[in-house]
Amino acid sequence: MKNSELAKRFISILFILPLAFYFIIKGYFFFNIFLIICCILTILEWHKMSKSFFLNIIGILFIIFSFYTVSNIRNLDFYSGFNNFLFIFLICISTDIGGYSFGKFFKGPKLTKISPNKTYSGVIGSFTLTAITCLFLISNNIIPKIDNTIISNNFFILFFSIFLSAISQIGDLVISYFKRISGLKDTGNIIPGHGGILDRIDGMLFAFPIFYLINFI
């Protein structure tokens, strides 16, 4: 990647992360407005990418459900909203950063033809940075709450974070598959250096619903 693209990525992150954390911390009304805007943009990107009416509808319904689970995880008291949301959010970000960094630095064998840029070293990087992030969160008492019960077993929390990282990576591959069959490099260009909203939240779209459903199984 050229230096100009790296610069765009860095500047975008400097702008987006503080804005995102502002709405995350505010919660409720402001957070939901932020989610609605992101949901609409994500649906538009999916609509542009999907090649059939059936896939278009299924994808839109899934996106709406995913954003619904995000809202509920953050806003409902019995979820200990902020800690739960922040845990999943940071695990997904760590998965992306770890995969990108290790993949670029170590390179190595490709993981799948679905996404040519994905490597086995990237997968290892995703899990490695996820584990480091999880230990940091545990040390700062930012731990998930499942079925209204705070998880007290650190080994289980670490295992759970690896599980969420795996789900996030699967989500990334799913969206990469649809981009590939649609002949698109990115789902959009709204975020300089990163692509579209869907490019950045593909893993989260799957991780949040899985966490939400676990609480109702």
ZADO-1210 file (C-alpha; in nm, 4 decimals, padded with zeros to 6 digits):
<atoms>
<atom x="00.0000" y="00.0000" z="00.0000" code="MET" pos="1"/>
<atom x="00.1341" y="00.3433" z="-00.0915" code="LYS" pos="2"/>
<atom x="00.2262" y="00.5961" z="00.1758" code="ASN" pos="3"/>
<atom x="-00.0614" y="00.8200" z="00.0661" code="SER" pos="4"/>
<atom x="-00.3103" y="00.5389" z="00.1322" code="GLU" pos="5"/>
<atom x="-00.1579" y="00.4702" z="00.4741" code="LEU" pos="6"/>
<atom x="-00.1840" y="00.8409" z="00.5535" code="ALA" pos="7"/>
<atom x="-00.5511" y="00.8405" z="00.4519" code="LYS" pos="8"/>
<atom x="-00.6168" y="00.5397" z="00.6746" code="ARG" pos="9"/>
<atom x="-00.4456" y="00.7020" z="00.9709" code="PHE" pos="10"/>
<atom x="-00.6243" y="01.0373" z="00.9307" code="ILE" pos="11"/>
<atom x="-00.9600" y="00.8621" z="00.8919" code="SER" pos="12"/>
<atom x="-00.9023" y="00.6635" z="01.2120" code="ILE" pos="13"/>
<atom x="-00.8072" y="00.9827" z="01.4005" code="LEU" pos="14"/>
<atom x="-01.1390" y="01.1350" z="01.2964" code="PHE" pos="15"/>
<atom x="-01.3707" y="00.8341" z="01.3161" code="ILE" pos="16"/>
<atom x="-01.2683" y="00.6720" z="01.6460" code="LEU" pos="17"/>
<atom x="-01.3233" y="00.9802" z="01.8684" code="PRO" pos="18"/>
<atom x="-01.6583" y="01.0419" z="01.6970" code="LEU" pos="19"/>
<atom x="-01.7634" y="00.6790" z="01.7395" code="ALA" pos="20"/>
<atom x="-01.6580" y="00.6721" z="02.1055" code="PHE" pos="21"/>
<atom x="-01.8513" y="00.9929" z="02.1704" code="TYR" pos="22"/>
<atom x="-02.1760" y="00.8311" z="02.0568" code="PHE" pos="23"/>
<atom x="-02.0917" y="00.5034" z="02.2307" code="ILE" pos="24"/>
<atom x="-02.0386" y="00.6802" z="02.5627" code="ILE" pos="25"/>
<atom x="-02.3498" y="00.8967" z="02.5232" code="LYS" pos="26"/>
<atom x="-02.5679" y="00.5912" z="02.4536" code="GLY" pos="27"/>
<atom x="-02.9443" y="00.5827" z="02.4039" code="TYR" pos="28"/>
<atom x="-03.0847" y="00.8658" z="02.1857" code="PHE" pos="29"/>
<atom x="-02.7577" y="00.9986" z="02.0370" code="PHE" pos="30"/>
<atom x="-02.6182" y="00.6503" z="01.9946" code="PHE" pos="31"/>
<atom x="-02.9344" y="00.5282" z="01.8205" code="ASN" pos="32"/>
<atom x="-02.9300" y="00.8221" z="01.5794" code="ILE" pos="33"/>
<atom x="-02.5688" y="00.7351" z="01.4978" code="PHE" pos="34"/>
<atom x="-02.6674" y="00.3693" z="01.4458" code="LEU" pos="35"/>
<atom x="-02.9598" y="00.4584" z="01.2185" code="ILE" pos="36"/>
<atom x="-02.7329" y="00.6667" z="00.9941" code="ILE" pos="37"/>
<atom x="-02.4726" y="00.3878" z="00.9784" code="CYS" pos="38"/>
<atom x="-02.7457" y="00.1286" z="00.9143" code="CYS" pos="39"/>
<atom x="-02.8896" y="00.3241" z="00.6212" code="ILE" pos="40"/>
<atom x="-02.5442" y="00.3722" z="00.4666" code="LEU" pos="41"/>
<atom x="-02.4659" y="00.0019" z="00.5141" code="THR" pos="42"/>
<atom x="-02.7933" y="-00.1010" z="00.3494" code="ILE" pos="43"/>
<atom x="-02.7211" y="00.1253" z="00.0511" code="LEU" pos="44"/>
<atom x="-02.3758" y="-00.0299" z="00.0129" code="GLU" pos="45"/>
<atom x="-02.5193" y="-00.3817" z="00.0341" code="TRP" pos="46"/>
<atom x="-02.7920" y="-00.2951" z="-00.2184" code="HIS" pos="47"/>
<atom x="-02.5242" y="-00.1781" z="-00.4639" code="LYS" pos="48"/>
<atom x="-02.3269" y="-00.4970" z="-00.4101" code="MET" pos="49"/>
<atom x="-02.5963" y="-00.7676" z="-00.4079" code="SER" pos="50"/>
<atom x="-02.6735" y="-00.9296" z="-00.7423" code="LYS" pos="51"/>
<atom x="-03.0173" y="-01.0759" z="-00.6829" code="SER" pos="52"/>
<atom x="-03.3463" y="-00.9596" z="-00.5318" code="PHE" pos="53"/>
<atom x="-03.3488" y="-01.2493" z="-00.2837" code="PHE" pos="54"/>
<atom x="-02.9953" y="-01.1830" z="-00.1563" code="LEU" pos="55"/>
<atom x="-03.0706" y="-00.8128" z="-00.1415" code="ASN" pos="56"/>
<atom x="-03.3722" y="-00.8647" z="00.0872" code="ILE" pos="57"/>
<atom x="-03.1995" y="-01.1264" z="00.3054" code="ILE" pos="58"/>
<atom x="-02.8965" y="-00.9013" z="00.3430" code="GLY" pos="59"/>
<atom x="-03.1044" y="-00.5958" z="00.4317" code="ILE" pos="60"/>
<atom x="-03.3014" y="-00.7899" z="00.6939" code="LEU" pos="61"/>
<atom x="-02.9786" y="-00.9245" z="00.8424" code="PHE" pos="62"/>
<atom x="-02.8214" y="-00.5767" z="00.8544" code="ILE" pos="63"/>
<atom x="-03.1293" y="-00.4347" z="01.0287" code="ILE" pos="64"/>
<atom x="-03.1258" y="-00.7215" z="01.2807" code="PHE" pos="65"/>
<atom x="-02.7535" y="-00.6750" z="01.3404" code="SER" pos="66"/>
<atom x="-02.7912" y="-00.3043" z="01.4143" code="PHE" pos="67"/>
<atom x="-03.0905" y="-00.3853" z="01.6362" code="TYR" pos="68"/>
<atom x="-02.8712" y="-00.6160" z="01.8450" code="THR" pos="69"/>
<atom x="-02.6020" y="-00.3472" z="01.8692" code="VAL" pos="70"/>
<atom x="-02.8581" y="-00.1008" z="02.0052" code="SER" pos="71"/>
<atom x="-02.9910" y="-00.3512" z="02.2573" code="ASN" pos="72"/>
<atom x="-02.6480" y="-00.4609" z="02.3773" code="ILE" pos="73"/>
<atom x="-02.5430" y="-00.1000" z="02.4363" code="ARG" pos="74"/>
<atom x="-02.8672" y="00.0398" z="02.5776" code="ASN" pos="75"/>
<atom x="-03.0367" y="-00.2294" z="02.7858" code="LEU" pos="76"/>
<atom x="-02.9371" y="-00.2121" z="03.1519" code="ASP" pos="77"/>
<atom x="-02.9419" y="-00.5852" z="03.2149" code="PHE" pos="78"/>
<atom x="-02.6639" y="-00.6256" z="02.9608" code="TYR" pos="79"/>
<atom x="-02.4328" y="-00.3895" z="03.1524" code="SER" pos="80"/>
<atom x="-02.4437" y="-00.2164" z="02.8172" code="GLY" pos="81"/>
<atom x="-02.1268" y="-00.0119" z="02.7976" code="PHE" pos="82"/>
<atom x="-01.8891" y="-00.2893" z="02.9106" code="ASN" pos="83"/>
<atom x="-02.0497" y="-00.5477" z="02.6836" code="ASN" pos="84"/>
<atom x="-02.0482" y="-00.3176" z="02.3831" code="PHE" pos="85"/>
<atom x="-01.6918" y="-00.1988" z="02.4406" code="LEU" pos="86"/>
<atom x="-01.5682" y="-00.5566" z="02.4844" code="PHE" pos="87"/>
<atom x="-01.7139" y="-00.6756" z="02.1524" code="ILE" pos="88"/>
<atom x="-01.6198" y="-00.3545" z="01.9715" code="PHE" pos="89"/>
<atom x="-01.2539" y="-00.3679" z="02.0767" code="LEU" pos="90"/>
<atom x="-01.2247" y="-00.7418" z="02.0080" code="ILE" pos="91"/>
<atom x="-01.3480" y="-00.6836" z="01.6517" code="CYS" pos="92"/>
<atom x="-01.1128" y="-00.3885" z="01.6008" code="ILE" pos="93"/>
<atom x="-00.8209" y="-00.5938" z="01.7371" code="SER" pos="94"/>
<atom x="-00.9123" y="-00.8728" z="01.4972" code="THR" pos="95"/>
<atom x="-00.8975" y="-00.6347" z="01.2004" code="ASP" pos="96"/>
<atom x="-00.5771" y="-00.4584" z="01.3047" code="ILE" pos="97"/>
<atom x="-00.3989" y="-00.7811" z="01.3987" code="GLY" pos="98"/>
<atom x="-00.4945" y="-00.9487" z="01.0727" code="GLY" pos="99"/>
<atom x="-00.3940" y="-00.6496" z="00.8605" code="TYR" pos="100"/>
<atom x="-00.0636" y="-00.5856" z="01.0416" code="SER" pos="101"/>
<atom x="00.0586" y="-00.9459" z="01.0580" code="PHE" pos="102"/>
<atom x="-00.0562" y="-01.0132" z="00.7020" code="GLY" pos="103"/>
<atom x="00.1335" y="-00.7136" z="00.5649" code="LYS" pos="104"/>
<atom x="00.4491" y="-00.7792" z="00.7674" code="PHE" pos="105"/>
<atom x="00.4820" y="-01.1589" z="00.7566" code="PHE" pos="106"/>
<atom x="00.2855" y="-01.2269" z="00.4343" code="LYS" pos="107"/>
<atom x="00.3048" y="-01.6031" z="00.3665" code="GLY" pos="108"/>
<atom x="00.0481" y="-01.8480" z="00.2225" code="PRO" pos="109"/>
<atom x="-00.2925" y="-01.7167" z="00.1206" code="LYS" pos="110"/>
<atom x="-00.5873" y="-01.8261" z="00.3307" code="LEU" pos="111"/>
<atom x="-00.8517" y="-01.8501" z="00.0587" code="THR" pos="112"/>
<atom x="-00.9264" y="-01.7396" z="-00.2965" code="LYS" pos="113"/>
<atom x="-01.2367" y="-01.5621" z="-00.1652" code="ILE" pos="114"/>
<atom x="-01.0168" y="-01.2838" z="-00.0301" code="SER" pos="115"/>
<atom x="-00.6689" y="-01.2833" z="-00.1912" code="PRO" pos="116"/>
<atom x="-00.5262" y="-01.0468" z="00.0717" code="ASN" pos="117"/>
<atom x="-00.6083" y="-01.2809" z="00.3605" code="LYS" pos="118"/>
<atom x="-00.3172" y="-01.4933" z="00.4851" code="THR" pos="119"/>
<atom x="-00.2599" y="-01.7531" z="00.7537" code="TYR" pos="120"/>
<atom x="-00.0236" y="-01.5104" z="00.9250" code="SER" pos="121"/>
<atom x="-00.3084" y="-01.2607" z="00.9287" code="GLY" pos="122"/>
<atom x="-00.5333" y="-01.5111" z="01.1058" code="VAL" pos="123"/>
<atom x="-00.2632" y="-01.5716" z="01.3670" code="ILE" pos="124"/>
<atom x="-00.2233" y="-01.1943" z="01.4035" code="GLY" pos="125"/>
<atom x="-00.5956" y="-01.1508" z="01.4562" code="SER" pos="126"/>
<atom x="-00.6042" y="-01.4059" z="01.7359" code="PHE" pos="127"/>
<atom x="-00.2802" y="-01.2777" z="01.8894" code="THR" pos="128"/>
<atom x="-00.3871" y="-00.9134" z="01.9135" code="LEU" pos="129"/>
<atom x="-00.7327" y="-01.0252" z="02.0288" code="THR" pos="130"/>
<atom x="-00.5762" y="-01.2188" z="02.3183" code="ALA" pos="131"/>
<atom x="-00.3585" y="-00.9204" z="02.4138" code="ILE" pos="132"/>
<atom x="-00.6598" y="-00.6862" z="02.4001" code="THR" pos="133"/>
<atom x="-00.8676" y="-00.9297" z="02.6051" code="CYS" pos="134"/>
<atom x="-00.6025" y="-00.9426" z="02.8797" code="LEU" pos="135"/>
<atom x="-00.5915" y="-00.5617" z="02.8808" code="PHE" pos="136"/>
<atom x="-00.9713" y="-00.5444" z="02.9136" code="LEU" pos="137"/>
<atom x="-00.9714" y="-00.8001" z="03.1952" code="ILE" pos="138"/>
<atom x="-00.7056" y="-00.6012" z="03.3825" code="SER" pos="139"/>
<atom x="-00.9281" y="-00.2925" z="03.3538" code="ASN" pos="140"/>
<atom x="-01.2408" y="-00.4838" z="03.4613" code="ASN" pos="141"/>
<atom x="-01.4079" y="-00.4431" z="03.1221" code="ILE" pos="142"/>
<atom x="-01.5561" y="-00.7905" z="03.1029" code="ILE" pos="143"/>
<atom x="-01.8693" y="-00.9232" z="02.9325" code="PRO" pos="144"/>
<atom x="-02.1901" y="-01.0151" z="03.1092" code="LYS" pos="145"/>
<atom x="-02.3873" y="-01.3133" z="02.9766" code="ILE" pos="146"/>
<atom x="-02.7384" y="-01.4032" z="03.0925" code="ASP" pos="147"/>
<atom x="-02.7134" y="-01.1188" z="03.3458" code="ASN" pos="148"/>
<atom x="-02.4106" y="-01.2898" z="03.5027" code="THR" pos="149"/>
<atom x="-02.0648" y="-01.1343" z="03.5108" code="ILE" pos="150"/>
<atom x="-01.8063" y="-01.3810" z="03.3811" code="ILE" pos="151"/>
<atom x="-01.5469" y="-01.4285" z="03.6545" code="SER" pos="152"/>
<atom x="-01.3342" y="-01.6997" z="03.4895" code="ASN" pos="153"/>
<atom x="-01.0512" y="-01.5236" z="03.3041" code="ASN" pos="154"/>
<atom x="-00.9701" y="-01.8319" z="03.0961" code="PHE" pos="155"/>
<atom x="-01.3306" y="-01.8449" z="02.9732" code="PHE" pos="156"/>
<atom x="-01.3236" y="-01.4728" z="02.8894" code="ILE" pos="157"/>
<atom x="-01.0073" y="-01.5288" z="02.6842" code="LEU" pos="158"/>
<atom x="-01.1664" y="-01.8271" z="02.5066" code="PHE" pos="159"/>
<atom x="-01.4821" y="-01.6224" z="02.4445" code="PHE" pos="160"/>
<atom x="-01.2816" y="-01.3355" z="02.2935" code="SER" pos="161"/>
<atom x="-01.1069" y="-01.5793" z="02.0562" code="ILE" pos="162"/>
<atom x="-01.4487" y="-01.7173" z="01.9618" code="PHE" pos="163"/>
<atom x="-01.5788" y="-01.3655" z="01.8837" code="LEU" pos="164"/>
<atom x="-01.2632" y="-01.2970" z="01.6836" code="SER" pos="165"/>
<atom x="-01.3281" y="-01.6096" z="01.4763" code="ALA" pos="166"/>
<atom x="-01.6867" y="-01.4957" z="01.4129" code="ILE" pos="167"/>
<atom x="-01.5592" y="-01.1528" z="01.3125" code="SER" pos="168"/>
<atom x="-01.3136" y="-01.3080" z="01.0661" code="GLN" pos="169"/>
<atom x="-01.5905" y="-01.5242" z="00.9182" code="ILE" pos="170"/>
<atom x="-01.8004" y="-01.2110" z="00.8728" code="GLY" pos="171"/>
<atom x="-01.5096" y="-01.0450" z="00.6944" code="ASP" pos="172"/>
<atom x="-01.4788" y="-01.3416" z="00.4584" code="LEU" pos="173"/>
<atom x="-01.8535" y="-01.3477" z="00.3879" code="VAL" pos="174"/>
<atom x="-01.8551" y="-00.9829" z="00.2816" code="ILE" pos="175"/>
<atom x="-01.5307" y="-01.0361" z="00.0872" code="SER" pos="176"/>
<atom x="-01.7014" y="-01.3194" z="-00.1020" code="TYR" pos="177"/>
<atom x="-01.9907" y="-01.0956" z="-00.2079" code="PHE" pos="178"/>
<atom x="-01.7513" y="-00.8168" z="-00.3047" code="LYS" pos="179"/>
<atom x="-01.5579" y="-01.0642" z="-00.5181" code="ARG" pos="180"/>
<atom x="-01.8609" y="-01.1954" z="-00.7073" code="ILE" pos="181"/>
<atom x="-01.9790" y="-00.8362" z="-00.7538" code="SER" pos="182"/>
<atom x="-01.6418" y="-00.7302" z="-00.8948" code="GLY" pos="183"/>
<atom x="-01.5912" y="-00.4652" z="-00.6257" code="LEU" pos="184"/>
<atom x="-01.2722" y="-00.3861" z="-00.4390" code="LYS" pos="185"/>
<atom x="-01.4547" y="-00.1896" z="-00.1689" code="ASP" pos="186"/>
<atom x="-01.8208" y="-00.1612" z="-00.0714" code="THR" pos="187"/>
<atom x="-01.7958" y="00.2183" z="-00.0951" code="GLY" pos="188"/>
<atom x="-01.5642" y="00.5172" z="-00.0668" code="ASN" pos="189"/>
<atom x="-01.7161" y="00.7121" z="00.2214" code="ILE" pos="190"/>
<atom x="-01.4120" y="00.6519" z="00.4472" code="ILE" pos="191"/>
<atom x="-01.0854" y="00.7654" z="00.2808" code="PRO" pos="192"/>
<atom x="-00.8275" y="00.4868" z="00.2799" code="GLY" pos="193"/>
<atom x="-01.0747" y="00.2325" z="00.4147" code="HIS" pos="194"/>
<atom x="-01.3598" y="00.2092" z="00.1656" code="GLY" pos="195"/>
<atom x="-01.7206" y="00.1883" z="00.2746" code="GLY" pos="196"/>
<atom x="-01.8980" y="00.1477" z="00.6075" code="ILE" pos="197"/>
<atom x="-01.9551" y="-00.2201" z="00.5300" code="LEU" pos="198"/>
<atom x="-01.5828" y="-00.2691" z="00.4703" code="ASP" pos="199"/>
<atom x="-01.5113" y="-00.1586" z="00.8267" code="ARG" pos="200"/>
<atom x="-01.7955" y="-00.3219" z="01.0178" code="ILE" pos="201"/>
<atom x="-01.8265" y="-00.6543" z="00.8317" code="ASP" pos="202"/>
<atom x="-01.6929" y="-00.8524" z="01.1291" code="GLY" pos="203"/>
<atom x="-01.9025" y="-00.6596" z="01.3803" code="MET" pos="204"/>
<atom x="-02.2170" y="-00.7282" z="01.1787" code="LEU" pos="205"/>
<atom x="-02.1750" y="-01.0943" z="01.2737" code="PHE" pos="206"/>
<atom x="-02.0131" y="-01.0701" z="01.6176" code="ALA" pos="207"/>
<atom x="-02.2813" y="-00.8548" z="01.7805" code="PHE" pos="208"/>
<atom x="-02.5778" y="-01.0755" z="01.6765" code="PRO" pos="209"/>
<atom x="-02.3935" y="-01.3871" z="01.7947" code="ILE" pos="210"/>
<atom x="-02.3319" y="-01.2297" z="02.1369" code="PHE" pos="211"/>
<atom x="-02.6950" y="-01.1156" z="02.1487" code="TYR" pos="212"/>
<atom x="-02.8323" y="-01.4582" z="02.0573" code="LEU" pos="213"/>
<atom x="-02.6100" y="-01.6320" z="02.3150" code="ILE" pos="214"/>
<atom x="-02.7960" y="-01.4354" z="02.5818" code="ASN" pos="215"/>
<atom x="-03.1294" y="-01.5764" z="02.4639" code="PHE" pos="216"/>
<atom x="-03.0423" y="-01.9399" z="02.3926" code="ILE" pos="217"/>
</atoms>
